[in-house]
Each structure stands twice: as C-alpha cells, then as structure tokens.
Amino acid sequence: MRCVIARFPFDLVKSEVEHMMKGIAPEPAIGACAVIGRRTYPVKQVGQVITRQDRRDFTSDEVTRALTRLGFTCRTVPAEPAGPLLGGAF
C-alpha cells in the first residue's frame, strides 16, 4: 500500500512492517500506539523504524493512518497517574 509520511512516499506491506518490528523492544506505550504481533508500540517508534526518519519529521497521525490502512489495531493509551498529590486540605 502506498502512503505518504513526512512528505515522502512509502510502499508498505503489513508483513514487512511486522518483520521490521520483530526483535525490537517496545518503548513504554503512552499516547498513540499500534499493536503489532503481540506487542504494543508507540506509533512514533514504529514510524521511525519503518521510515528511517527522525521522529520529529512526522506526526503520530500520519503513521496511525498508514498502520490502520494496513490492518493494524491502533489506539490511544492514557498516561498512568503519577500518584497521590501532596498538600491540599485535610
């Protein structure tokens, strides 16, 4: 499937994306994420691997659209709360 990420055209195939991500440890999943195999990766990490571009060159929306069109499940993972707030009324 042809898609454009950071103004560059890419011909992506689902099996090739799975192969490229094989053996890469996922970073902490926060924000926009994609499920590839049995692992959940941040889409910025996936975009960096499949395009070989710096993460600042593309948006997570561009990669999410491409991965969704390829058939991957993409979702937003909320950040975990930091813990109880200090101070306040007792």
Biopython code that builds the backbone (N, CA, C, O; Angstrom):
import numpy as np
from Bio.PDB.StructureBuilder import StructureBuilder

atoms = [
    (1, "MET", "N", (0.841, -1.160, 0.000)),
    (1, "MET", "CA", (0.000, 0.000, 0.000)),
    (1, "MET", "C", (0.897, 1.237, 0.000)),
    (1, "MET", "O", (1.866, 1.318, 0.756)),
    (2, "ARG", "N", (0.568, 2.172, -0.836)),
    (2, "ARG", "CA", (1.338, 3.413, -0.927)),
    (2, "ARG", "C", (0.774, 4.433, 0.063)),
    (2, "ARG", "O", (-0.435, 4.658, 0.117)),
    (3, "CYS", "N", (1.660, 5.042, 0.839)),
    (3, "CYS", "CA", (1.245, 6.083, 1.770)),
    (3, "CYS", "C", (2.335, 7.143, 1.831)),
    (3, "CYS", "O", (3.480, 6.894, 1.454)),
    (4, "VAL", "N", (1.970, 8.317, 2.306)),
    (4, "VAL", "CA", (2.914, 9.426, 2.424)),
    (4, "VAL", "C", (3.089, 9.748, 3.901)),
    (4, "VAL", "O", (2.125, 10.004, 4.622)),
    (5, "ILE", "N", (4.341, 9.727, 4.327)),
    (5, "ILE", "CA", (4.685, 10.071, 5.701)),
    (5, "ILE", "C", (5.805, 11.102, 5.619)),
    (5, "ILE", "O", (6.845, 10.850, 5.011)),
    (6, "ALA", "N", (5.592, 12.245, 6.223)),
    (6, "ALA", "CA", (6.559, 13.348, 6.218)),
    (6, "ALA", "C", (6.924, 13.744, 4.787)),
    (6, "ALA", "O", (8.092, 13.979, 4.478)),
    (7, "ARG", "N", (5.919, 13.815, 3.923)),
    (7, "ARG", "CA", (6.050, 14.218, 2.523)),
    (7, "ARG", "C", (6.848, 13.245, 1.664)),
    (7, "ARG", "O", (7.208, 13.586, 0.537)),
    (8, "PHE", "N", (7.135, 12.045, 2.162)),
    (8, "PHE", "CA", (7.848, 11.039, 1.377)),
    (8, "PHE", "C", (6.924, 9.848, 1.139)),
    (8, "PHE", "O", (6.268, 9.388, 2.074)),
    (9, "PRO", "N", (6.859, 9.338, -0.091)),
    (9, "PRO", "CA", (6.010, 8.177, -0.377)),
    (9, "PRO", "C", (6.687, 6.873, 0.064)),
    (9, "PRO", "O", (7.894, 6.692, -0.097)),
    (10, "PHE", "N", (5.884, 5.985, 0.616)),
    (10, "PHE", "CA", (6.368, 4.669, 1.042)),
    (10, "PHE", "C", (5.395, 3.614, 0.542)),
    (10, "PHE", "O", (4.181, 3.817, 0.568)),
    (11, "ASP", "N", (5.929, 2.491, 0.088)),
    (11, "ASP", "CA", (5.119, 1.332, -0.262)),
    (11, "ASP", "C", (5.251, 0.353, 0.886)),
    (11, "ASP", "O", (6.281, -0.303, 1.036)),
    (12, "LEU", "N", (4.203, 0.254, 1.699)),
    (12, "LEU", "CA", (4.242, -0.587, 2.895)),
    (12, "LEU", "C", (3.350, -1.806, 2.728)),
    (12, "LEU", "O", (2.282, -1.738, 2.120)),
    (13, "VAL", "N", (3.805, -2.910, 3.274)),
    (13, "VAL", "CA", (3.055, -4.159, 3.306)),
    (13, "VAL", "C", (3.026, -4.616, 4.758)),
    (13, "VAL", "O", (4.031, -4.524, 5.462)),
    (14, "LYS", "N", (1.884, -5.103, 5.203)),
    (14, "LYS", "CA", (1.716, -5.477, 6.610)),
    (14, "LYS", "C", (2.789, -6.466, 7.064)),
    (14, "LYS", "O", (3.369, -6.293, 8.136)),
    (15, "SER", "N", (3.059, -7.489, 6.272)),
    (15, "SER", "CA", (4.049, -8.494, 6.676)),
    (15, "SER", "C", (5.452, -7.898, 6.782)),
    (15, "SER", "O", (6.242, -8.325, 7.624)),
    (16, "GLU", "N", (5.768, -6.915, 5.935)),
    (16, "GLU", "CA", (7.082, -6.272, 6.006)),
    (16, "GLU", "C", (7.215, -5.421, 7.269)),
    (16, "GLU", "O", (8.277, -5.387, 7.889)),
    (17, "VAL", "N", (6.133, -4.733, 7.647)),
    (17, "VAL", "CA", (6.159, -3.942, 8.878)),
    (17, "VAL", "C", (6.351, -4.876, 10.071)),
    (17, "VAL", "O", (7.141, -4.582, 10.968)),
    (18, "GLU", "N", (5.634, -5.996, 10.085)),
    (18, "GLU", "CA", (5.789, -6.976, 11.174)),
    (18, "GLU", "C", (7.223, -7.482, 11.227)),
    (18, "GLU", "O", (7.786, -7.635, 12.311)),
    (19, "HIS", "N", (7.818, -7.743, 10.069)),
    (19, "HIS", "CA", (9.190, -8.245, 10.014)),
    (19, "HIS", "C", (10.181, -7.189, 10.522)),
    (19, "HIS", "O", (11.117, -7.521, 11.248)),
    (20, "MET", "N", (9.978, -5.912, 10.140)),
    (20, "MET", "CA", (10.871, -4.843, 10.592)),
    (20, "MET", "C", (10.808, -4.649, 12.105)),
    (20, "MET", "O", (11.820, -4.333, 12.730)),
    (21, "MET", "N", (9.624, -4.836, 12.700)),
    (21, "MET", "CA", (9.460, -4.615, 14.137)),
    (21, "MET", "C", (9.847, -5.838, 14.958)),
    (21, "MET", "O", (9.957, -5.749, 16.180)),
    (22, "LYS", "N", (10.054, -6.974, 14.307)),
    (22, "LYS", "CA", (10.419, -8.197, 15.022)),
    (22, "LYS", "C", (11.789, -7.999, 15.687)),
    (22, "LYS", "O", (12.748, -7.567, 15.048)),
    (23, "GLY", "N", (11.853, -8.316, 16.952)),
    (23, "GLY", "CA", (13.097, -8.202, 17.701)),
    (23, "GLY", "C", (13.355, -6.822, 18.287)),
    (23, "GLY", "O", (14.361, -6.623, 18.969)),
    (24, "ILE", "N", (12.468, -5.869, 18.035)),
    (24, "ILE", "CA", (12.626, -4.531, 18.602)),
    (24, "ILE", "C", (11.773, -4.436, 19.856)),
    (24, "ILE", "O", (10.568, -4.684, 19.825)),
    (25, "ALA", "N", (12.412, -4.076, 20.954)),
    (25, "ALA", "CA", (11.701, -3.962, 22.227)),
    (25, "ALA", "C", (10.825, -2.715, 22.202)),
    (25, "ALA", "O", (11.294, -1.632, 21.851)),
    (26, "PRO", "N", (9.554, -2.863, 22.574)),
    (26, "PRO", "CA", (8.684, -1.686, 22.586)),
    (26, "PRO", "C", (9.034, -0.730, 23.723)),
    (26, "PRO", "O", (9.358, -1.145, 24.836)),
    (27, "GLU", "N", (8.958, 0.552, 23.408)),
    (27, "GLU", "CA", (9.128, 1.581, 24.427)),
    (27, "GLU", "C", (7.841, 1.650, 25.233)),
    (27, "GLU", "O", (6.839, 1.060, 24.829)),
    (28, "PRO", "N", (7.839, 2.356, 26.366)),
    (28, "PRO", "CA", (6.601, 2.476, 27.147)),
    (28, "PRO", "C", (5.457, 3.007, 26.278)),
    (28, "PRO", "O", (5.600, 4.018, 25.590)),
    (29, "ALA", "N", (4.339, 2.316, 26.324)),
    (29, "ALA", "CA", (3.185, 2.651, 25.481)),
    (29, "ALA", "C", (2.358, 3.745, 26.137)),
    (29, "ALA", "O", (1.582, 3.489, 27.057)),
    (30, "ILE", "N", (2.535, 4.961, 25.652)),
    (30, "ILE", "CA", (1.763, 6.111, 26.129)),
    (30, "ILE", "C", (1.352, 6.907, 24.904)),
    (30, "ILE", "O", (2.169, 7.153, 24.018)),
    (31, "GLY", "N", (0.103, 7.308, 24.850)),
    (31, "GLY", "CA", (-0.382, 8.071, 23.702)),
    (31, "GLY", "C", (-0.807, 7.150, 22.578)),
    (31, "GLY", "O", (-1.342, 6.068, 22.824)),
    (32, "ALA", "N", (-0.571, 7.573, 21.344)),
    (32, "ALA", "CA", (-0.967, 6.790, 20.169)),
    (32, "ALA", "C", (-0.073, 5.560, 20.050)),
    (32, "ALA", "O", (1.152, 5.674, 19.990)),
    (33, "CYS", "N", (-0.700, 4.380, 20.018)),
    (33, "CYS", "CA", (0.031, 3.116, 19.970)),
    (33, "CYS", "C", (-0.561, 2.189, 18.917)),
    (33, "CYS", "O", (-1.718, 2.327, 18.520)),
    (34, "ALA", "N", (0.262, 1.240, 18.474)),
    (34, "ALA", "CA", (-0.179, 0.241, 17.499)),
    (34, "ALA", "C", (0.173, -1.141, 18.025)),
    (34, "ALA", "O", (1.237, -1.343, 18.611)),
    (35, "VAL", "N", (-0.733, -2.089, 17.811)),
    (35, "VAL", "CA", (-0.494, -3.468, 18.202)),
    (35, "VAL", "C", (0.078, -4.189, 16.997)),
    (35, "VAL", "O", (-0.585, -4.327, 15.969)),
    (36, "ILE", "N", (1.318, -4.649, 17.133)),
    (36, "ILE", "CA", (1.995, -5.380, 16.066)),
    (36, "ILE", "C", (2.436, -6.705, 16.664)),
    (36, "ILE", "O", (3.254, -6.749, 17.583)),
    (37, "GLY", "N", (1.882, -7.775, 16.130)),
    (37, "GLY", "CA", (2.106, -9.079, 16.745)),
    (37, "GLY", "C", (1.392, -9.102, 18.085)),
    (37, "GLY", "O", (0.196, -8.822, 18.162)),
    (38, "ARG", "N", (2.121, -9.434, 19.133)),
    (38, "ARG", "CA", (1.537, -9.425, 20.474)),
    (38, "ARG", "C", (2.050, -8.264, 21.306)),
    (38, "ARG", "O", (1.844, -8.224, 22.519)),
    (39, "ARG", "N", (2.720, -7.317, 20.653)),
    (39, "ARG", "CA", (3.306, -6.197, 21.379)),
    (39, "ARG", "C", (2.626, -4.881, 21.002)),
    (39, "ARG", "O", (2.109, -4.724, 19.895)),
    (40, "THR", "N", (2.640, -3.950, 21.937)),
    (40, "THR", "CA", (2.080, -2.622, 21.707)),
    (40, "THR", "C", (3.229, -1.624, 21.653)),
    (40, "THR", "O", (3.980, -1.464, 22.615)),
    (41, "TYR", "N", (3.349, -0.961, 20.515)),
    (41, "TYR", "CA", (4.414, 0.005, 20.271)),
    (41, "TYR", "C", (3.842, 1.411, 20.141)),
    (41, "TYR", "O", (2.746, 1.577, 19.604)),
    (42, "PRO", "N", (4.556, 2.426, 20.618)),
    (42, "PRO", "CA", (4.159, 3.797, 20.287)),
    (42, "PRO", "C", (4.301, 3.996, 18.774)),
    (42, "PRO", "O", (5.279, 3.536, 18.185)),
    (43, "VAL", "N", (3.348, 4.669, 18.143)),
    (43, "VAL", "CA", (3.402, 4.811, 16.684)),
    (43, "VAL", "C", (4.619, 5.616, 16.238)),
    (43, "VAL", "O", (5.108, 5.407, 15.127)),
    (44, "LYS", "N", (5.115, 6.513, 17.055)),
    (44, "LYS", "CA", (6.327, 7.259, 16.696)),
    (44, "LYS", "C", (7.530, 6.316, 16.585)),
    (44, "LYS", "O", (8.381, 6.504, 15.716)),
    (45, "GLN", "N", (7.607, 5.308, 17.455)),
    (45, "GLN", "CA", (8.687, 4.329, 17.380)),
    (45, "GLN", "C", (8.561, 3.519, 16.096)),
    (45, "GLN", "O", (9.553, 3.289, 15.405)),
    (46, "VAL", "N", (7.345, 3.085, 15.775)),
    (46, "VAL", "CA", (7.113, 2.316, 14.550)),
    (46, "VAL", "C", (7.466, 3.171, 13.336)),
    (46, "VAL", "O", (8.132, 2.702, 12.413)),
    (47, "GLY", "N", (7.018, 4.420, 13.340)),
    (47, "GLY", "CA", (7.309, 5.307, 12.224)),
    (47, "GLY", "C", (8.797, 5.505, 12.009)),
    (47, "GLY", "O", (9.263, 5.550, 10.871)),
    (48, "GLN", "N", (9.539, 5.623, 13.088)),
    (48, "GLN", "CA", (10.988, 5.793, 12.980)),
    (48, "GLN", "C", (11.631, 4.554, 12.358)),
    (48, "GLN", "O", (12.540, 4.675, 11.536)),
    (49, "VAL", "N", (11.174, 3.384, 12.738)),
    (49, "VAL", "CA", (11.754, 2.151, 12.218)),
    (49, "VAL", "C", (11.401, 1.960, 10.740)),
    (49, "VAL", "O", (12.278, 1.648, 9.934)),
    (50, "ILE", "N", (10.135, 2.143, 10.376)),
    (50, "ILE", "CA", (9.731, 1.833, 9.002)),
    (50, "ILE", "C", (10.137, 2.917, 8.004)),
    (50, "ILE", "O", (10.278, 2.624, 6.816)),
    (51, "THR", "N", (10.330, 4.168, 8.453)),
    (51, "THR", "CA", (10.710, 5.233, 7.522)),
    (51, "THR", "C", (12.187, 5.594, 7.605)),
    (51, "THR", "O", (12.722, 6.234, 6.700)),
    (52, "ARG", "N", (12.849, 5.188, 8.687)),
    (52, "ARG", "CA", (14.239, 5.543, 8.953)),
    (52, "ARG", "C", (14.414, 7.062, 9.030)),
    (52, "ARG", "O", (15.461, 7.598, 8.665)),
    (53, "GLN", "N", (13.381, 7.736, 9.507)),
    (53, "GLN", "CA", (13.423, 9.183, 9.669)),
    (53, "GLN", "C", (13.391, 9.535, 11.150)),
    (53, "GLN", "O", (13.006, 8.723, 11.991)),
    (54, "ASP", "N", (13.797, 10.743, 11.445)),
    (54, "ASP", "CA", (13.728, 11.243, 12.810)),
    (54, "ASP", "C", (12.259, 11.404, 13.202)),
    (54, "ASP", "O", (11.432, 11.774, 12.368)),
    (55, "ARG", "N", (11.937, 11.133, 14.438)),
    (55, "ARG", "CA", (10.547, 11.209, 14.907)),
    (55, "ARG", "C", (9.962, 12.612, 14.800)),
    (55, "ARG", "O", (8.742, 12.765, 14.739)),
    (56, "ARG", "N", (10.788, 13.615, 14.777)),
    (56, "ARG", "CA", (10.301, 14.989, 14.667)),
    (56, "ARG", "C", (9.842, 15.320, 13.248)),
    (56, "ARG", "O", (9.204, 16.350, 13.028)),
    (57, "ASP", "N", (10.163, 14.453, 12.284)),
    (57, "ASP", "CA", (9.833, 14.724, 10.880)),
    (57, "ASP", "C", (8.411, 14.344, 10.495)),
    (57, "ASP", "O", (7.938, 14.740, 9.429)),
    (58, "PHE", "N", (7.721, 13.587, 11.336)),
    (58, "PHE", "CA", (6.365, 13.147, 11.004)),
    (58, "PHE", "C", (5.490, 13.208, 12.249)),
    (58, "PHE", "O", (5.983, 13.289, 13.374)),
    (59, "THR", "N", (4.177, 13.168, 12.022)),
    (59, "THR", "CA", (3.242, 13.191, 13.147)),
    (59, "THR", "C", (2.762, 11.773, 13.447)),
    (59, "THR", "O", (2.842, 10.877, 12.606)),
    (60, "SER", "N", (2.271, 11.600, 14.647)),
    (60, "SER", "CA", (1.728, 10.291, 15.007)),
    (60, "SER", "C", (0.472, 9.994, 14.189)),
    (60, "SER", "O", (0.173, 8.832, 13.915)),
    (61, "ASP", "N", (-0.267, 11.038, 13.796)),
    (61, "ASP", "CA", (-1.461, 10.830, 12.972)),
    (61, "ASP", "C", (-1.117, 10.240, 11.611)),
    (61, "ASP", "O", (-1.845, 9.378, 11.119)),
    (62, "GLU", "N", (-0.034, 10.680, 10.996)),
    (62, "GLU", "CA", (0.375, 10.148, 9.693)),
    (62, "GLU", "C", (0.652, 8.647, 9.786)),
    (62, "GLU", "O", (0.206, 7.870, 8.942)),
    (63, "VAL", "N", (1.387, 8.256, 10.811)),
    (63, "VAL", "CA", (1.739, 6.843, 10.981)),
    (63, "VAL", "C", (0.509, 6.037, 11.382)),
    (63, "VAL", "O", (0.326, 4.916, 10.907)),
    (64, "THR", "N", (-0.330, 6.587, 12.246)),
    (64, "THR", "CA", (-1.552, 5.891, 12.659)),
    (64, "THR", "C", (-2.445, 5.608, 11.455)),
    (64, "THR", "O", (-2.973, 4.503, 11.329)),
    (65, "ARG", "N", (-2.623, 6.587, 10.568)),
    (65, "ARG", "CA", (-3.439, 6.380, 9.367)),
    (65, "ARG", "C", (-2.867, 5.264, 8.500)),
    (65, "ARG", "O", (-3.604, 4.402, 8.021)),
    (66, "ALA", "N", (-1.553, 5.284, 8.301)),
    (66, "ALA", "CA", (-0.914, 4.260, 7.460)),
    (66, "ALA", "C", (-1.064, 2.869, 8.081)),
    (66, "ALA", "O", (-1.402, 1.910, 7.388)),
    (67, "LEU", "N", (-0.811, 2.764, 9.390)),
    (67, "LEU", "CA", (-0.904, 1.457, 10.053)),
    (67, "LEU", "C", (-2.340, 0.946, 10.083)),
    (67, "LEU", "O", (-2.568, -0.255, 9.936)),
    (68, "THR", "N", (-3.300, 1.830, 10.271)),
    (68, "THR", "CA", (-4.705, 1.424, 10.269)),
    (68, "THR", "C", (-5.102, 0.904, 8.888)),
    (68, "THR", "O", (-5.802, -0.102, 8.780)),
    (69, "ARG", "N", (-4.656, 1.588, 7.832)),
    (69, "ARG", "CA", (-4.963, 1.140, 6.474)),
    (69, "ARG", "C", (-4.321, -0.218, 6.170)),
    (69, "ARG", "O", (-4.840, -0.981, 5.355)),
    (70, "LEU", "N", (-3.198, -0.518, 6.823)),
    (70, "LEU", "CA", (-2.553, -1.824, 6.639)),
    (70, "LEU", "C", (-3.250, -2.927, 7.427)),
    (70, "LEU", "O", (-3.001, -4.108, 7.189)),
    (71, "GLY", "N", (-4.121, -2.552, 8.365)),
    (71, "GLY", "CA", (-4.858, -3.549, 9.135)),
    (71, "GLY", "C", (-4.400, -3.724, 10.567)),
    (71, "GLY", "O", (-4.853, -4.644, 11.249)),
    (72, "PHE", "N", (-3.511, -2.864, 11.039)),
    (72, "PHE", "CA", (-3.074, -2.943, 12.429)),
    (72, "PHE", "C", (-4.079, -2.239, 13.325)),
    (72, "PHE", "O", (-4.758, -1.305, 12.900)),
    (73, "THR", "N", (-4.169, -2.693, 14.565)),
    (73, "THR", "CA", (-5.028, -2.054, 15.555)),
    (73, "THR", "C", (-4.252, -0.908, 16.186)),
    (73, "THR", "O", (-3.164, -1.105, 16.727)),
    (74, "CYS", "N", (-4.815, 0.281, 16.113)),
    (74, "CYS", "CA", (-4.200, 1.463, 16.723)),
    (74, "CYS", "C", (-5.158, 2.016, 17.767)),
    (74, "CYS", "O", (-6.373, 2.028, 17.567)),
    (75, "ARG", "N", (-4.601, 2.471, 18.876)),
    (75, "ARG", "CA", (-5.425, 3.031, 19.953)),
    (75, "ARG", "C", (-4.595, 4.019, 20.745)),
    (75, "ARG", "O", (-3.377, 4.101, 20.592)),
    (76, "THR", "N", (-5.275, 4.764, 21.590)),
    (76, "THR", "CA", (-4.604, 5.721, 22.463)),
    (76, "THR", "C", (-4.537, 5.130, 23.857)),
    (76, "THR", "O", (-5.551, 4.729, 24.428)),
    (77, "VAL", "N", (-3.330, 5.080, 24.397)),
    (77, "VAL", "CA", (-3.118, 4.560, 25.745)),
    (77, "VAL", "C", (-2.904, 5.751, 26.662)),
    (77, "VAL", "O", (-1.959, 6.515, 26.467)),
    (78, "PRO", "N", (-3.779, 5.926, 27.675)),
    (78, "PRO", "CA", (-3.619, 7.072, 28.573)),
    (78, "PRO", "C", (-2.386, 6.920, 29.460)),
    (78, "PRO", "O", (-1.957, 5.808, 29.765)),
    (79, "ALA", "N", (-1.829, 8.050, 29.863)),
    (79, "ALA", "CA", (-0.689, 8.042, 30.783)),
    (79, "ALA", "C", (-1.172, 7.617, 32.165)),
    (79, "ALA", "O", (-2.285, 7.948, 32.574)),
    (80, "GLU", "N", (-0.348, 6.903, 32.857)),
    (80, "GLU", "CA", (-0.692, 6.453, 34.214)),
    (80, "GLU", "C", (-0.580, 7.633, 35.170)),
    (80, "GLU", "O", (0.300, 8.478, 35.005)),
    (81, "PRO", "N", (-1.458, 7.702, 36.167)),
    (81, "PRO", "CA", (-1.343, 8.800, 37.140)),
    (81, "PRO", "C", (-0.022, 8.705, 37.895)),
    (81, "PRO", "O", (0.462, 7.607, 38.169)),
    (82, "ALA", "N", (0.553, 9.840, 38.228)),
    (82, "ALA", "CA", (1.856, 9.885, 38.893)),
    (82, "ALA", "C", (1.779, 9.455, 40.351)),
    (82, "ALA", "O", (2.805, 9.145, 40.957)),
    (83, "GLY", "N", (0.607, 9.431, 40.911)),
    (83, "GLY", "CA", (0.463, 9.065, 42.317)),
    (83, "GLY", "C", (-0.346, 10.113, 43.040)),
    (83, "GLY", "O", (-0.836, 11.053, 42.413)),
    (84, "PRO", "N", (-0.500, 9.977, 44.353)),
    (84, "PRO", "CA", (-1.304, 10.950, 45.098)),
    (84, "PRO", "C", (-0.632, 12.318, 45.095)),
    (84, "PRO", "O", (0.592, 12.435, 45.146)),
    (85, "LEU", "N", (-1.460, 13.333, 45.034)),
    (85, "LEU", "CA", (-0.943, 14.694, 45.095)),
    (85, "LEU", "C", (-0.578, 15.049, 46.538)),
    (85, "LEU", "O", (-1.271, 14.673, 47.483)),
    (86, "LEU", "N", (0.496, 15.763, 46.679)),
    (86, "LEU", "CA", (0.927, 16.181, 48.016)),
    (86, "LEU", "C", (0.279, 17.526, 48.352)),
    (86, "LEU", "O", (0.001, 18.331, 47.463)),
    (87, "GLY", "N", (0.055, 17.747, 49.591)),
    (87, "GLY", "CA", (-0.548, 19.000, 50.029)),
    (87, "GLY", "C", (-2.059, 18.902, 49.981)),
    (87, "GLY", "O", (-2.608, 17.802, 49.931)),
    (88, "GLY", "N", (-2.730, 20.028, 49.996)),
    (88, "GLY", "CA", (-4.188, 20.026, 49.938)),
    (88, "GLY", "C", (-4.802, 20.089, 51.323)),
    (88, "GLY", "O", (-4.098, 20.097, 52.332)),
    (89, "ALA", "N", (-6.107, 20.135, 51.354)),
    (89, "ALA", "CA", (-6.851, 20.233, 52.608)),
    (89, "ALA", "C", (-6.963, 18.850, 53.243)),
    (89, "ALA", "O", (-7.102, 17.841, 52.552)),
    (90, "PHE", "N", (-6.899, 18.828, 54.555)),
    (90, "PHE", "CA", (-7.030, 17.563, 55.272)),
    (90, "PHE", "C", (-8.290, 17.552, 56.057)),
    (90, "PHE", "O", (-8.587, 16.569, 56.735)),
]
sb = StructureBuilder()
sb.init_structure("model")
sb.init_model(0)
sb.init_chain("A")
sb.init_seg("    ")
for serial, (resi, resn, name, xyz) in enumerate(atoms, 1):
    if name == "N":
        sb.init_residue(resn, " ", resi, " ")
    sb.init_atom(name, np.array(xyz, "f"), 0.0, 1.0, " ", f" {name:<3s}", serial, name[0])
structure = sb.get_structure()
